[in-house]
Every structure is written in structure tokens, then in C-alpha cells.
Amino acid sequence: MFERLRSAVTDTVIELTGQREFTRDIKAQAATGDREAAATFRTGTLAAALTGRGRDARGQEVVDYVQQVIDTDGDATRVGWLHRR
């Protein structure tokens, strides 16, 4: 019982940490003037880390962002910052 609880807490901390880093990366990319990043990503860190709906929304935002960049630039070179994910 204790092991399952410990595992759940550990998994949650890992997910929160990863989503927090991703949110920082998104904000940094938007700060460089990437209009598509600024306009596309709306899901918050906690929602993305703790809810299925938030996780799915952030995943769809990644898909939408990549498609917008391809439509704008003609290639996906600019989305290279996503490689860490």
C-alpha cells in the first residue's frame, strides 16, 4: 500500500517537473518572437500534468503548433526546440 502511494507521488512529481520545464520552454520560445508558439499554447502546467483533458489539450497544441509552423515556413526547422520532449 505504502509503495503504491509512494510510486503515485513520485510519478506526479516527475510529471509536474516535466510539464513545468515544457511551459518554460514554450514561454522562452514565445519571447523570441515566435508568434505561433505564443498563439497556440494555452494549457497550464497543472492542467497538463494532473488531468487527462489537460494532457490531451497540450498534446493537441503541439500538433497544431507544428502544423502552423509548417504552413508558415514551409518546413519544420523552427520546431527543433521540441526535440527534448
C-alpha positions as CSV (number, residue, x, y, z in Angstrom):
1,M,0.0,0.0,0.0
2,F,2.7,2.5,1.0
3,E,4.7,1.5,-2.1
4,R,1.8,2.3,-4.4
5,L,1.3,5.7,-2.7
6,R,5.0,6.5,-2.9
7,S,5.0,5.5,-6.6
8,A,2.0,7.6,-7.4
9,V,3.6,10.6,-5.6
10,T,6.9,10.1,-7.5
11,D,5.1,9.8,-10.8
12,T,3.2,13.0,-10.1
13,V,6.3,14.9,-9.2
14,I,8.1,13.8,-12.3
15,E,5.1,14.8,-14.5
16,L,4.8,18.2,-12.8
17,T,8.6,18.8,-13.3
18,G,8.5,17.8,-17.0
19,Q,5.4,20.0,-17.7
20,R,6.9,22.9,-15.8
21,E,10.1,22.7,-17.9
22,F,8.0,22.5,-21.1
23,T,6.0,25.5,-20.0
24,R,9.3,27.4,-19.5
25,D,10.4,26.3,-23.0
26,I,7.2,27.5,-24.5
27,K,7.5,30.9,-22.8
28,A,11.1,31.2,-23.9
29,Q,10.2,30.4,-27.5
30,A,7.3,32.9,-27.5
31,A,9.7,35.5,-26.0
32,T,11.9,35.1,-29.1
33,G,9.1,36.4,-31.2
34,D,7.6,33.0,-32.3
35,R,4.0,34.2,-32.9
36,E,2.8,30.6,-33.5
37,A,4.1,29.5,-30.1
38,A,2.6,32.5,-28.4
39,A,-0.8,32.0,-30.0
40,T,-1.1,28.2,-29.8
41,F,-0.1,27.1,-26.3
42,R,-2.7,27.8,-23.7
43,T,-2.9,24.8,-21.4
44,G,-1.4,25.5,-18.0
45,T,1.2,23.4,-16.3
46,L,-1.0,21.9,-13.6
47,A,-3.8,21.0,-16.0
48,A,-1.3,19.3,-18.4
49,A,0.3,17.4,-15.6
50,L,-2.7,16.4,-13.5
51,T,-5.7,15.9,-15.8
52,G,-6.3,13.8,-18.8
53,R,-8.1,16.6,-20.5
54,G,-5.1,18.9,-19.9
55,R,-2.7,16.3,-21.1
56,D,-4.7,15.8,-24.3
57,A,-5.1,19.5,-24.9
58,R,-1.4,20.1,-24.6
59,G,-0.7,17.3,-27.0
60,Q,-3.1,18.8,-29.5
61,E,-1.4,22.2,-29.0
62,V,1.9,20.6,-30.0
63,V,0.3,19.1,-33.2
64,D,-1.3,22.5,-34.0
65,Y,1.9,24.4,-33.4
66,V,3.9,22.2,-35.7
67,Q,1.3,22.4,-38.4
68,Q,1.2,26.2,-38.1
69,V,4.9,26.4,-38.4
70,I,5.0,24.2,-41.5
71,D,2.2,26.2,-43.1
72,T,4.1,29.5,-42.3
73,D,7.7,28.5,-43.0
74,G,7.3,25.6,-45.4
75,D,9.3,23.3,-43.2
76,A,9.6,22.2,-39.6
77,T,13.1,23.5,-38.8
78,R,11.8,26.0,-36.3
79,V,10.1,23.4,-34.1
80,G,13.5,21.9,-33.3
81,W,13.2,23.1,-29.7
82,L,10.5,20.5,-29.2
83,H,13.2,17.7,-29.6
84,R,13.6,17.4,-25.8
85,R,10.0,16.3,-25.4
